[in-house]
Amino acid sequence: MTNQTIIDYVKAELSQDKTGHAWDHIERVVANCRQLLAKLNKVVDEEIVITAAYVHDCLDDKLFNNPEEKEVQLKHHLLNNGLSTDQVVTIIDIIKNQSFSANLTSRQALSLEGQVLQDADRLDALGAIGIARTFYYAGAKGNPLYNQSSVRTQLDKAAYRQAENSSINHFYEKLLKLENLMNTEVGKNEAHKRTLFMQEFLSNFYQEIGQAPSDNI
């Protein structure tokens, strides 16, 4: 059971979020982790997975302008709430290396605990909730719904963060790729179902605007 003080810390850190990374997102990722762990026939440190799931967005540089300062604060908070130095080092390593943007130019090596969290976080970017979060984030950042720009195939982190990227392009530049990047079989199966739903949405979107997807891919 994760220390309630840590949970309260995360709630406070993300209380002002309007990008789809607020407390409801954290709760879903934690639930996804629990579901993956229940079906994973391997020895996994559940405390590391669940704690990392709770704090995984507390250093995110798209949410905070001072991620280095946030890292110092988070380490201090975890150490003062029952976690050992080794556990804190492991958790920080996971949350700094599991994101999509951290793996754009080369795939980061993750422990099994990190792989579970990565799958759980990516599942919340897929399916109906993934579609909702995509447009919620775009609205918060002022990104366009759709434009005629081509989908980018070679991305580093700086390019990935460019504000002019459209919501629809984001499906092709990230979301539809996630199914093939999942680590666990359970994660892959769920990602496949959610990806099919997103592909159907995109098909309907292009039909409604009278344009074929291939026109800008």
C-alpha positions as a Python dict, from the first residue, in 0.01 Angstrom:
ca = {
    (1, 'M'): (0, 0, 0),
    (2, 'T'): (144, 334, -107),
    (3, 'N'): (189, 584, 174),
    (4, 'Q'): (-108, 826, 184),
    (5, 'T'): (131, 1118, 223),
    (6, 'I'): (285, 1032, -114),
    (7, 'I'): (-61, 1016, -271),
    (8, 'D'): (-149, 1355, -123),
    (9, 'Y'): (178, 1497, -257),
    (10, 'V'): (93, 1382, -610),
    (11, 'K'): (-261, 1521, -586),
    (12, 'A'): (-120, 1859, -485),
    (13, 'E'): (145, 1858, -760),
    (14, 'L'): (-109, 1783, -1034),
    (15, 'S'): (-406, 1973, -891),
    (16, 'Q'): (-384, 2252, -1148),
    (17, 'D'): (-328, 2031, -1451),
    (18, 'K'): (-555, 2091, -1749),
    (19, 'T'): (-372, 1874, -2003),
    (20, 'G'): (-503, 1525, -1926),
    (21, 'H'): (-238, 1443, -1667),
    (22, 'A'): (-436, 1523, -1354),
    (23, 'W'): (-529, 1289, -1068),
    (24, 'D'): (-787, 1097, -1272),
    (25, 'H'): (-509, 997, -1514),
    (26, 'I'): (-292, 879, -1225),
    (27, 'E'): (-577, 669, -1085),
    (28, 'R'): (-630, 499, -1420),
    (29, 'V'): (-259, 426, -1463),
    (30, 'V'): (-242, 276, -1114),
    (31, 'A'): (-549, 62, -1193),
    (32, 'N'): (-390, -47, -1521),
    (33, 'C'): (-74, -146, -1332),
    (34, 'R'): (-274, -356, -1089),
    (35, 'Q'): (-453, -532, -1375),
    (36, 'L'): (-126, -606, -1554),
    (37, 'L'): (39, -729, -1235),
    (38, 'A'): (-252, -964, -1164),
    (39, 'K'): (-200, -1137, -1499),
    (40, 'L'): (179, -1129, -1513),
    (41, 'N'): (334, -1464, -1423),
    (42, 'K'): (666, -1316, -1315),
    (43, 'V'): (818, -1190, -993),
    (44, 'V'): (770, -814, -983),
    (45, 'D'): (823, -562, -703),
    (46, 'E'): (467, -436, -673),
    (47, 'E'): (558, -153, -435),
    (48, 'I'): (801, -11, -689),
    (49, 'V'): (546, -39, -972),
    (50, 'I'): (257, 122, -784),
    (51, 'T'): (463, 399, -625),
    (52, 'A'): (619, 480, -962),
    (53, 'A'): (271, 485, -1115),
    (54, 'Y'): (154, 741, -860),
    (55, 'V'): (452, 974, -911),
    (56, 'H'): (530, 913, -1280),
    (57, 'D'): (420, 1259, -1400),
    (58, 'C'): (574, 1460, -1117),
    (59, 'L'): (891, 1534, -1319),
    (60, 'D'): (733, 1571, -1661),
    (61, 'D'): (892, 1860, -1849),
    (62, 'K'): (576, 1926, -2048),
    (63, 'L'): (392, 1988, -1720),
    (64, 'F'): (663, 2162, -1518),
    (65, 'N'): (918, 2427, -1615),
    (66, 'N'): (1161, 2309, -1346),
    (67, 'P'): (1190, 1928, -1372),
    (68, 'E'): (1534, 1921, -1205),
    (69, 'E'): (1397, 2103, -902),
    (70, 'K'): (1093, 1874, -902),
    (71, 'E'): (1324, 1572, -901),
    (72, 'V'): (1502, 1695, -589),
    (73, 'Q'): (1166, 1756, -419),
    (74, 'L'): (1031, 1416, -515),
    (75, 'K'): (1341, 1228, -397),
    (76, 'H'): (1324, 1410, -64),
    (77, 'H'): (955, 1334, -26),
    (78, 'L'): (992, 964, -106),
    (79, 'L'): (1288, 921, 130),
    (80, 'N'): (1093, 1090, 410),
    (81, 'N'): (797, 859, 360),
    (82, 'G'): (932, 512, 406),
    (83, 'L'): (1123, 434, 87),
    (84, 'S'): (1487, 332, 88),
    (85, 'T'): (1756, 506, -116),
    (86, 'D'): (1770, 209, -355),
    (87, 'Q'): (1393, 217, -406),
    (88, 'V'): (1398, 590, -475),
    (89, 'V'): (1682, 555, -726),
    (90, 'T'): (1489, 278, -903),
    (91, 'I'): (1165, 477, -914),
    (92, 'I'): (1333, 792, -1044),
    (93, 'D'): (1512, 592, -1314),
    (94, 'I'): (1183, 437, -1424),
    (95, 'I'): (987, 759, -1447),
    (96, 'K'): (1267, 944, -1628),
    (97, 'N'): (1303, 673, -1892),
    (98, 'Q'): (959, 525, -1953),
    (99, 'S'): (790, 807, -2145),
    (100, 'F'): (740, 807, -2521),
    (101, 'S'): (951, 1121, -2562),
    (102, 'A'): (1242, 963, -2371),
    (103, 'N'): (1244, 677, -2622),
    (104, 'L'): (1220, 868, -2950),
    (105, 'T'): (1580, 836, -3064),
    (106, 'S'): (1671, 515, -2881),
    (107, 'R'): (1474, 269, -2673),
    (108, 'Q'): (1561, 293, -2304),
    (109, 'A'): (1630, -25, -2109),
    (110, 'L'): (1369, -68, -1837),
    (111, 'S'): (1336, -314, -1552),
    (112, 'L'): (1027, -536, -1552),
    (113, 'E'): (873, -292, -1305),
    (114, 'G'): (939, -9, -1550),
    (115, 'Q'): (793, -209, -1837),
    (116, 'V'): (470, -266, -1644),
    (117, 'L'): (435, 105, -1570),
    (118, 'Q'): (519, 195, -1928),
    (119, 'D'): (246, -35, -2060),
    (120, 'A'): (-5, 95, -1805),
    (121, 'D'): (69, 458, -1891),
    (122, 'R'): (49, 391, -2264),
    (123, 'L'): (-285, 214, -2231),
    (124, 'D'): (-428, 540, -2095),
    (125, 'A'): (-318, 709, -2419),
    (126, 'L'): (-523, 463, -2625),
    (127, 'G'): (-888, 387, -2691),
    (128, 'A'): (-1175, 618, -2603),
    (129, 'I'): (-992, 777, -2312),
    (130, 'G'): (-686, 826, -2531),
    (131, 'I'): (-892, 1013, -2790),
    (132, 'A'): (-1045, 1234, -2522),
    (133, 'R'): (-705, 1310, -2369),
    (134, 'T'): (-552, 1393, -2707),
    (135, 'F'): (-799, 1673, -2774),
    (136, 'Y'): (-802, 1787, -2411),
    (137, 'Y'): (-422, 1831, -2423),
    (138, 'A'): (-438, 2006, -2759),
    (139, 'G'): (-695, 2252, -2629),
    (140, 'A'): (-483, 2331, -2325),
    (141, 'K'): (-175, 2391, -2540),
    (142, 'G'): (-349, 2574, -2824),
    (143, 'N'): (-259, 2308, -3080),
    (144, 'P'): (-475, 2283, -3393),
    (145, 'L'): (-734, 2010, -3427),
    (146, 'Y'): (-625, 1932, -3780),
    (147, 'N'): (-415, 2084, -4054),
    (148, 'Q'): (-267, 1985, -4387),
    (149, 'S'): (86, 1934, -4259),
    (150, 'S'): (243, 1597, -4327),
    (151, 'V'): (295, 1347, -4048),
    (152, 'R'): (654, 1363, -3928),
    (153, 'T'): (853, 1040, -3938),
    (154, 'Q'): (1186, 1146, -3785),
    (155, 'L'): (1133, 1302, -3444),
    (156, 'D'): (1355, 1401, -3157),
    (157, 'K'): (1215, 1539, -2834),
    (158, 'A'): (1235, 1905, -2940),
    (159, 'A'): (1046, 1839, -3264),
    (160, 'Y'): (793, 1621, -3085),
    (161, 'R'): (706, 1910, -2851),
    (162, 'Q'): (639, 2162, -3132),
    (163, 'A'): (312, 2337, -3062),
    (164, 'E'): (197, 2354, -3423),
    (165, 'N'): (160, 1978, -3441),
    (166, 'S'): (-207, 1890, -3493),
    (167, 'S'): (-412, 1653, -3281),
    (168, 'I'): (-483, 1426, -3576),
    (169, 'N'): (-117, 1402, -3669),
    (170, 'H'): (-43, 1302, -3309),
    (171, 'F'): (-236, 979, -3367),
    (172, 'Y'): (8, 881, -3642),
    (173, 'E'): (322, 1019, -3481),
    (174, 'K'): (265, 846, -3147),
    (175, 'L'): (-62, 682, -3055),
    (176, 'L'): (-97, 426, -3333),
    (177, 'K'): (264, 319, -3276),
    (178, 'L'): (212, 223, -2912),
    (179, 'E'): (59, -119, -2973),
    (180, 'N'): (385, -243, -3124),
    (181, 'L'): (588, -93, -2840),
    (182, 'M'): (411, -269, -2554),
    (183, 'N'): (619, -492, -2329),
    (184, 'T'): (374, -744, -2181),
    (185, 'E'): (135, -979, -2361),
    (186, 'V'): (-157, -852, -2154),
    (187, 'G'): (-64, -497, -2246),
    (188, 'K'): (-31, -584, -2613),
    (189, 'N'): (-374, -748, -2623),
    (190, 'E'): (-547, -453, -2459),
    (191, 'A'): (-353, -205, -2672),
    (192, 'H'): (-466, -388, -2986),
    (193, 'K'): (-834, -351, -2892),
    (194, 'R'): (-796, 15, -2809),
    (195, 'T'): (-598, 85, -3126),
    (196, 'L'): (-872, -66, -3343),
    (197, 'F'): (-1118, 175, -3182),
    (198, 'M'): (-891, 470, -3260),
    (199, 'Q'): (-845, 359, -3620),
    (200, 'E'): (-1222, 348, -3659),
    (201, 'F'): (-1247, 699, -3516),
    (202, 'L'): (-986, 827, -3763),
    (203, 'S'): (-1166, 662, -4052),
    (204, 'N'): (-1487, 838, -3952),
    (205, 'F'): (-1304, 1168, -3904),
    (206, 'Y'): (-1158, 1166, -4254),
    (207, 'Q'): (-1490, 1057, -4402),
    (208, 'E'): (-1664, 1351, -4238),
    (209, 'I'): (-1412, 1605, -4371),
    (210, 'G'): (-1414, 1444, -4714),
    (211, 'Q'): (-1047, 1360, -4721),
    (212, 'A'): (-852, 1037, -4742),
    (213, 'P'): (-601, 976, -4460),
    (214, 'S'): (-328, 915, -4716),
    (215, 'D'): (-350, 1280, -4822),
    (216, 'N'): (-137, 1396, -4529),
    (217, 'I'): (42, 1081, -4412),
}
